[in-house]
Amino acid sequence: MNMFESRMNELYALIEHHAELYYDKDAPEISDAEYDSLVRELNQLERDYPEYARKDFLTHKVGGSASELFAKVNHDVPMLSLDNVFDSQELAKFFARIDVTGPFVCEMKIDGLAVSLIYEDGIFIQGSTRGNGHVGEDVTENLMLVDSVPKKLINAPSGRIEVRGEVLMTLDRFNSINQKGAKQFANPRNAASGTLRQSAKNNHVIAERGLDIFLYYLVDAPTHGVKTQSDALIWMSEHGLPVQNAYRECENLYEVNEFISQWQNERYKLNYITDGVVIKLNDLTRWSAIGSTSHAPRWAVAYKYPPEEARTRLTDIKISVGRTGVLTPVAILEPVRLGGTQVQRAGLHNADEIERKDIRIGDYVRVRKAAEIIPEIVSADIASRTGNEAKFMMPSRCPACNSEIVRLPDEAAYRCPNRASCPAQLVEGLRYFASRQGMNIKGLGKKLCERLIASGKVKSLIDIYTLELSDWVELDKIADKTANNILNELELSKTRPFVNLITALGIPDAGKEVAALLVERFGSLDSLINADESELSSVDGIGPVIAKSVHEFFRNDENMKMMNRFREMGFSMGSEILIRNKKLAGKIFVFTGALSSMTRDEAGELVKSFGGKTSSNVSKKTSYVVAGENSGSKLTKAETLGIKIISESEFLEMINAQ
């Protein structure tokens, strides 16, 4: 293998990794600019050495995928991505290739989550994410909770209307959420995507976080008598669909470049994040003739602004310990203005990145905002060094609990393996443990978790099960009734299936899907503990990195003490009969509204345990719709299709029938 093929393979792996983090996990590790740089390097190598190119790679497709947590939605008209350009010369070349000189419409490029909304006779009936461009996720019920999504259009024509746009979180909402001590999001885009793509979680979270939406694309616009993009924006606005004001019709590329220049600084006055300008040919009737590639239209392109940078001194490097024990270096800076805000801290990603950039404590550094919100160190000003700068070394022990740090092979991160009692991991770990996908302990939110840890009453996950009523009441703002409710929830959580416990442990890289694979393959805790790395990695869907993580977790003494105490308390340790009988075989259930005796996730697991199937979407194949309180659009659709609708009590009678 020569150096070019080797570098291309390296880029394929890097881009695939970072694309999954960005599109599917809403947890990017690098900035958009760094990701774009990797893609541009790969594209050039593919042009120079086509014999080594992977034609099926994601850079030739739309980046995301449809999560298994949602019902699938097929897009009749593909939801494509956009090609990027980075200067006026590249912009001119893009349109010269297709012989287009204008007029154009310029719109600010919103950094959010792309969605499609479908209206039937003016009524909102379905919403979906872009997914892979052809198949997305059905997020109708979640979008129903976004206030700015019109549920009924103004003076809408009859028939089907599809519009597309971007779900976003304003900067005001983003800052408010992070300042209140709720889950700390890296940027508004992650916050918007993570909020909207919550499946089987409390709907009130979506409403509380206050998402917004802007629409920018009217699908099949000519069928509605609309022939230009500027008219499409006006048409949508007139029918009550929110459209951003930051757009302009431009006669030629000269005016386009004026718009780009004007908004390079003015964009910081907007209450939402933008990272560029989308330039579209205004004449919609020419779009189909110009066509598209497999992943992007040729009649539109995104101009990406370079990240704003500033120079300041790095005064120190601190270590932050996250929920999964990852140690993240954080740069402490002399305050500097950047992107309209004062910056005093910046991410350094990991120790390898610090060494690669040769960043030292005391250096003058260049700082920029990745994705327009996350400050990061670009480089050190080596020429300004005085000799008093100090190299940074990662600690050998966790700064929070003094456990010896581990580093898995082929992983950049250093981790504290003491999942059981490391205080830095406990707050987020306890919150995750109590979440619906974990042990589903209602009432045990982040603020209460923080008070428990601060009080000293909880020093490991297991401690919450040893607290008595008086312990809870002693906590600030906890009433007797609330304390009793939590004690009841804790008892109920002990009956959760083994897969919930494995999920709740928060083993690095082992979420709900991995936990299900482990339980299906090994069945019990004892079998899982005794499995070596090769056995773990032989499970389809579990690679060597996850196998190493799981293996290390069950080799930690503190973690094993915790598991033994869970066993003593009567928690399920596996070997449940996954399929009790087949009495619901061939039946498909859809749950809507709030159930009183269980969550919809738990009801779904119950159906599966009797051989049935569940779906998030009502269709002609649906056997039953189980209607809880405040049932939404699924109930209406079921009535229209003549699907049998039953109550929660009728569902339980069906389950309990001999």
LOGU-856918 format. One record per residue (C-alpha): residue in one letter; x, y, z. Coordinates in steps of 0.5 Angstrom, whole numbers, padded with zeros to 4 digits, always signed. Layout:
% residues N
AXYZ/...
//
This chain:
% residues 658
M+0000+0000+0000/N+0003+0007-0002/M+0003+0013+0002/F-0003+0016-0002/E-0008+0010-0001/S-0006+0010+0006/R-0007+0017+0007/M-0014+0016+0004/N-0016+0010+0008/E-0014+0014+0014/L-0018+0020+0012/Y-0024+0015+0011/A-0024+0012+0018/L-0023+0019+0021/I-0029+0022+0017/E-0033+0016+0018/H-0032+0017+0026/H-0033+0025+0026/A-0039+0024+0022/E-0042+0019+0026/L-0041+0024+0032/Y-0044+0030+0029/Y-0050+0027+0025/D-0052+0021+0030/K-0050+0022+0037/D-0050+0030+0037/A-0043+0030+0040/P-0038+0033+0035/E-0030+0032+0038/I-0028+0037+0032/S-0030+0044+0029/D-0034+0044+0023/A-0028+0048+0020/E-0023+0042+0021/Y-0028+0037+0019/D-0029+0041+0012/S-0021+0041+0012/L-0021+0033+0012/V-0027+0032+0007/R-0023+0037+0002/E-0017+0033+0003/L-0020+0027+0001/N-0024+0030-0005/Q-0017+0032-0008/L-0014+0025-0006/E-0020+0022-0010/R-0019+0026-0016/D-0012+0025-0016/Y-0012+0018-0015/P-0019+0015-0017/E-0016+0008-0017/Y-0016+0008-0009/A-0023+0012-0008/R-0029+0009-0005/K-0035+0011-0009/D-0040+0009-0004/F-0037+0013+0002/L-0041+0018+0006/T-0038+0024+0003/H-0042+0022-0004/K-0048+0021+0000/V-0052+0025+0005/G-0048+0025+0012/G-0054+0022+0017/S-0057+0016+0018/A-0064+0014+0021/S-0064+0012+0028/E-0067+0005+0030/L-0071+0009+0036/F-0076+0012+0031/A-0081+0010+0026/K-0078+0011+0019/V-0080+0016+0014/N-0079+0015+0006/H-0078+0022+0003/D-0081+0022-0004/V-0076+0028-0006/P-0069+0026-0003/M-0067+0031+0003/L-0060+0033+0000/S-0054+0036+0003/L-0050+0042+0000/D-0043+0043-0003/N-0039+0048+0001/V-0035+0053-0002/F-0030+0057+0002/D-0028+0064-0002/S-0031+0068-0008/Q-0027+0064-0013/E-0029+0057-0011/L-0036+0060-0011/A-0036+0063-0018/K-0033+0056-0021/F-0039+0052-0018/F-0044+0056-0022/A-0039+0057-0028/R-0039+0049-0028/I-0047+0049-0030/D-0047+0056-0034/V-0051+0060-0028/T-0050+0067-0028/G-0056+0069-0024/P-0061+0072-0021/F-0060+0068-0014/V-0063+0068-0007/C-0058+0069-0001/E-0060+0066+0006/M-0056+0065+0012/K-0054+0058+0013/I-0058+0056+0020/D-0054+0051+0024/G-0059+0046+0026/L-0063+0040+0025/A-0066+0039+0018/V-0073+0037+0018/S-0079+0036+0013/L-0086+0038+0015/I-0092+0035+0011/Y-0099+0039+0011/E-0106+0036+0009/D-0111+0041+0007/G-0107+0046+0012/I-0107+0041+0018/F-0100+0039+0020/I-0100+0031+0020/Q-0093+0029+0020/G-0085+0031+0021/S-0079+0028+0020/T-0071+0029+0020/R-0067+0028+0014/G-0064+0022+0016/N-0059+0019+0010/G-0063+0024+0005/H-0068+0018+0003/V-0070+0015+0010/G-0071+0020+0016/E-0074+0019+0023/D-0081+0020+0024/V-0081+0026+0030/T-0088+0028+0029/E-0090+0028+0036/N-0084+0032+0038/L-0085+0037+0033/M-0092+0038+0035/L-0089+0041+0042/V-0085+0046+0038/D-0089+0052+0039/S-0087+0056+0032/V-0089+0050+0028/P-0096+0052+0025/K-0101+0046+0027/K-0106+0049+0022/L-0104+0054+0016/I-0107+0060+0014/N-0111+0060+0008/A-0108+0054+0006/P-0110+0051-0001/S-0113+0044-0001/G-0109+0038-0002/R-0101+0036+0001/I-0096+0041+0002/E-0089+0039+0004/V-0084+0044+0007/R-0077+0044+0009/G-0073+0048+0014/E-0068+0048+0020/V-0070+0046+0027/L-0066+0051+0032/M-0065+0053+0039/T-0064+0061+0040/L-0058+0063+0043/D-0062+0066+0049/R-0065+0059+0050/F-0059+0056+0050/N-0055+0060+0054/S-0061+0060+0059/I-0061+0052+0059/N-0053+0052+0061/Q-0054+0057+0066/K-0059+0054+0070/G-0055+0048+0071/A-0059+0043+0067/K-0055+0038+0062/Q-0049+0042+0059/F-0050+0042+0051/A-0044+0044+0047/N-0047+0048+0042/P-0054+0050+0040/R-0054+0045+0034/N-0053+0040+0039/A-0058+0042+0044/A-0063+0043+0038/S-0062+0036+0035/G-0061+0032+0042/T-0068+0035+0044/L-0072+0034+0038/R-0069+0027+0037/Q-0071+0024+0044/S-0075+0018+0043/A-0079+0015+0049/K-0077+0021+0054/N-0081+0026+0057/N-0085+0030+0052/H-0084+0036+0057/V-0077+0037+0056/I-0078+0039+0049/A-0083+0044+0051/E-0079+0047+0056/R-0073+0047+0052/G-0077+0052+0047/L-0074+0050+0040/D-0076+0054+0034/I-0076+0053+0027/F-0075+0057+0020/L-0077+0054+0013/Y-0073+0055+0007/Y-0076+0050+0002/L-0083+0049-0001/V-0083+0042-0004/D-0086+0042-0011/A-0087+0049-0011/P-0089+0050-0018/T-0095+0046-0017/H-0097+0051-0012/G-0096+0057-0017/V-0089+0059-0015/K-0084+0060-0020/T-0078+0063-0016/Q-0075+0062-0009/S-0076+0069-0007/D-0083+0068-0008/A-0083+0061-0005/L-0081+0065+0002/I-0086+0070+0001/W-0091+0064+0000/M-0089+0060+0006/S-0089+0067+0010/E-0096+0069+0008/H-0099+0062+0010/G-0096+0062+0017/L-0090+0058+0016/P-0084+0062+0020/V-0078+0064+0015/Q-0072+0068+0017/N-0071+0075+0015/A-0064+0075+0013/Y-0065+0073+0006/R-0064+0077+0000/E-0065+0077-0008/C-0059+0078-0012/E-0058+0079-0019/N-0051+0077-0020/L-0045+0074-0016/Y-0043+0081-0015/E-0049+0082-0011/V-0048+0075-0008/N-0041+0077-0005/E-0044+0084-0002/F-0049+0080+0002/I-0044+0075+0004/S-0039+0081+0006/Q-0045+0085+0010/W-0047+0079+0014/Q-0040+0076+0016/N-0040+0081+0022/E-0048+0082+0022/R-0049+0075+0023/Y-0047+0076+0031/K-0053+0080+0032/L-0058+0075+0030/N-0061+0070+0036/Y-0059+0064+0033/I-0052+0061+0030/T-0051+0061+0023/D-0044+0059+0020/G-0045+0061+0012/V-0049+0063+0007/V-0054+0059+0002/I-0054+0061-0005/K-0059+0058-0009/L-0061+0060-0016/N-0068+0064-0016/D-0071+0061-0022/L-0074+0054-0019/T-0077+0052-0026/R-0069+0051-0028/W-0068+0047-0022/S-0070+0040-0025/A-0066+0041-0031/I-0059+0043-0027/G-0060+0037-0023/S-0056+0034-0017/T-0051+0029-0015/S-0052+0023-0010/H-0051+0028-0004/A-0052+0035-0006/P-0056+0040-0011/R-0052+0043-0017/W-0057+0049-0017/A-0055+0051-0009/V-0048+0052-0005/A-0046+0054+0002/Y-0041+0059+0003/K-0038+0057+0009/Y-0035+0063+0013/P-0028+0062+0016/P-0028+0062+0024/E-0027+0068+0027/E-0020+0068+0031/A-0017+0072+0037/R-0010+0072+0040/T-0009+0071+0048/R-0005+0068+0053/L-0006+0061+0056/T-0005+0062+0063/D-0007+0055+0066/I-0010+0048+0064/K-0015+0044+0068/I-0018+0037+0068/S-0025+0036+0067/V-0028+0029+0069/G-0034+0027+0065/R-0040+0022+0066/T-0036+0016+0063/G-0030+0018+0066/V-0026+0022+0060/L-0021+0027+0062/T-0021+0033+0058/P-0016+0038+0058/V-0019+0045+0059/A-0015+0052+0057/I-0016+0058+0062/L-0015+0064+0058/E-0014+0071+0059/P-0021+0074+0057/V-0022+0076+0050/R-0027+0078+0046/L-0029+0073+0040/G-0036+0073+0036/G-0039+0078+0040/T-0038+0074+0047/Q-0032+0074+0052/V-0028+0068+0052/Q-0024+0065+0058/R-0024+0058+0057/A-0023+0053+0051/G-0023+0046+0049/L-0016+0042+0048/H-0020+0036+0046/N-0014+0031+0049/A-0007+0030+0050/D-0005+0028+0043/E-0008+0035+0041/I-0004+0039+0046/E+0002+0035+0044/R+0001+0036+0036/K+0000+0043+0037/D+0005+0044+0042/I+0001+0048+0046/R+0004+0050+0053/I+0002+0054+0059/G+0004+0061+0059/D+0004+0061+0051/Y+0000+0066+0047/V-0005+0062+0043/R-0010+0063+0037/V-0017+0062+0039/R-0023+0061+0035/K-0030+0059+0036/A-0032+0052+0033/A-0039+0051+0030/E-0039+0059+0032/I-0040+0057+0039/I-0035+0053+0042/P-0028+0056+0044/E-0022+0052+0042/I-0015+0053+0041/V-0012+0053+0034/S-0005+0054+0035/A+0001+0057+0040/D+0005+0063+0038/I+0012+0060+0038/A+0015+0066+0036/S+0013+0070+0042/R+0016+0065+0047/T+0020+0067+0053/G+0023+0060+0055/N+0018+0061+0062/E+0013+0057+0058/A+0011+0050+0061/K+0009+0043+0058/F+0003+0040+0060/M+0003+0033+0062/M-0004+0029+0063/P-0005+0027+0071/S-0003+0019+0072/R-0009+0019+0077/C-0016+0022+0077/P-0016+0029+0080/A-0023+0028+0083/C-0022+0021+0086/N-0015+0019+0086/S-0016+0013+0082/E-0011+0011+0077/I-0012+0013+0070/V-0013+0008+0064/R-0012+0009+0057/L-0015+0004+0052/P-0011+0002+0046/D-0013+0006+0039/E-0017+0011+0044/A-0014+0018+0045/A-0018+0019+0051/Y-0015+0018+0058/R-0021+0015+0063/C-0022+0015+0070/P-0024+0007+0071/N-0028+0008+0078/R-0035+0009+0075/A-0038+0007+0082/S-0035+0012+0087/C-0031+0018+0083/P-0035+0024+0085/A-0034+0028+0079/Q-0037+0022+0075/L-0043+0021+0080/V-0048+0027+0078/E-0048+0026+0071/G-0048+0018+0072/L-0053+0018+0077/R-0058+0022+0073/Y-0056+0018+0067/F-0057+0012+0072/A-0064+0014+0074/S-0066+0016+0066/R-0072+0013+0063/Q-0067+0008+0059/G-0064+0006+0065/M-0067+0005+0071/N-0073+0010+0070/I-0073+0013+0077/K-0078+0018+0076/G-0077+0025+0080/L-0069+0024+0081/G-0067+0029+0076/K-0060+0033+0076/K-0061+0038+0081/L-0063+0033+0086/C-0057+0029+0084/E-0053+0035+0085/R-0056+0036+0092/L-0055+0028+0094/I-0048+0029+0092/A-0046+0035+0095/S-0050+0033+0102/G-0045+0027+0102/K-0051+0022+0103/V-0049+0019+0096/K-0042+0017+0094/S-0043+0011+0089/L-0049+0009+0085/I-0052+0004+0090/D-0052+0009+0096/I-0059+0012+0093/Y-0062+0005+0095/T-0060+0005+0102/L-0063+0012+0104/E-0069+0013+0109/L-0074+0017+0109/S-0071+0022+0114/D-0065+0022+0109/W-0069+0025+0103/V-0073+0030+0107/E-0067+0033+0110/L-0065+0035+0103/D-0067+0042+0102/K-0074+0043+0098/I-0076+0036+0099/A-0083+0035+0102/D-0085+0028+0105/K-0090+0026+0099/T-0084+0027+0094/A-0079+0023+0099/N-0084+0018+0099/N-0085+0018+0092/I-0078+0017+0090/L-0077+0011+0095/N-0083+0008+0092/E-0080+0009+0085/L-0073+0006+0088/E-0077+0000+0090/L-0080-0001+0083/S-0073+0000+0079/K-0071-0006+0082/T-0076-0010+0078/R-0073-0007+0071/P-0070-0012+0067/F-0063-0014+0067/V-0062-0010+0060/N-0064-0003+0064/L-0059-0004+0069/I-0053-0005+0064/T-0055+0001+0060/A-0056+0005+0067/L-0049+0003+0069/G-0046+0008+0063/I-0040+0004+0061/P-0036+0008+0056/D-0039+0007+0049/A-0044+0002+0051/G-0051+0005+0051/K-0058+0002+0050/E-0057-0002+0044/V-0050-0005+0046/A-0053-0007+0053/A-0059-0010+0049/L-0053-0014+0045/L-0049-0016+0051/V-0056-0019+0055/E-0058-0022+0048/R-0051-0026+0047/F-0049-0027+0055/G-0056-0027+0058/S-0053-0026+0065/L-0048-0022+0069/D-0044-0028+0071/S-0043-0030+0064/L-0042-0023+0062/I-0036-0022+0067/N-0033-0029+0065/A-0033-0027+0058/D-0026-0025+0055/E-0025-0019+0050/S-0025-0024+0044/E-0032-0027+0046/L-0034-0020+0047/S-0032-0017+0040/S-0035-0023+0037/V-0042-0021+0038/D-0044-0018+0032/G-0045-0010+0033/I-0039-0010+0038/G-0032-0008+0036/P-0026-0009+0040/V-0026-0002+0043/I-0033-0003+0046/A-0031-0010+0048/K-0024-0007+0051/S-0029-0002+0055/V-0034-0007+0058/H-0028-0012+0060/E-0025-0006+0063/F-0031-0004+0067/F-0032-0011+0070/R-0025-0012+0072/N-0025-0006+0077/D-0026-0008+0084/E-0030-0002+0086/N-0035-0003+0080/M-0035-0011+0082/K-0037-0009+0089/M-0043-0005+0087/M-0045-0010+0082/N-0045-0015+0088/R-0049-0010+0092/F-0054-0010+0087/R-0055-0017+0087/E-0056-0017+0094/M-0061-0012+0094/G-0065-0017+0089/F-0064-0013+0082/S-0065-0018+0076/M-0058-0021+0074/G-0060-0024+0067/S-0063-0030+0065/E-0070-0027+0064/I-0074-0031+0059/L-0074-0026+0053/I-0080-0029+0050/R-0086-0032+0054/N-0090-0034+0049/K-0093-0032+0042/K-0100-0030+0043/L-0099-0023+0040/A-0095-0026+0034/G-0096-0022+0028/K-0100-0016+0032/I-0097-0009+0031/F-0098-0004+0037/V-0098+0003+0037/F-0098+0007+0043/T-0100+0014+0044/G-0101+0019+0049/A-0099+0018+0057/L-0100+0011+0060/S-0101+0011+0067/S-0098+0004+0069/M-0092+0004+0065/T-0088+0008+0060/R-0089+0007+0053/D-0082+0004+0052/E-0084-0001+0058/A-0091-0003+0054/G-0087-0004+0048/E-0082-0009+0051/L-0088-0013+0054/V-0091-0013+0047/K-0084-0016+0044/S-0084-0021+0050/F-0091-0024+0048/G-0088-0024+0040/G-0091-0018+0038/K-0088-0012+0035/T-0089-0004+0036/S-0089+0002+0031/S-0088+0009+0032/N-0093+0010+0026/V-0100+0008+0025/S-0101+0005+0018/K-0106+0000+0015/K-0101-0006+0018/T-0103-0003+0025/S-0107-0008+0029/Y-0108-0004+0035/V-0107+0003+0037/V-0107+0004+0045/A-0109+0010+0047/G-0107+0014+0053/E-0108+0021+0056/N-0107+0027+0051/S-0107+0022+0045/G-0105+0026+0039/S-0105+0026+0032/K-0104+0018+0032/L-0111+0017+0034/T-0114+0021+0029/K-0110+0017+0024/A-0112+0011+0027/E-0120+0013+0026/T-0119+0015+0019/L-0116+0008+0017/G-0121+0004+0021/I-0115+0001+0026/K-0118-0002+0033/I-0117+0003+0038/I-0116+0000+0045/S-0115+0003+0052/E-0109+0002+0057/S-0114-0003+0061/E-0116-0007+0055/F-0109-0008+0053/L-0107-0010+0060/E-0113-0015+0060/M-0110-0018+0053/I-0103-0019+0056/N-0106-0022+0062/A-0111-0027+0059/Q-0109-0034+0059/
//
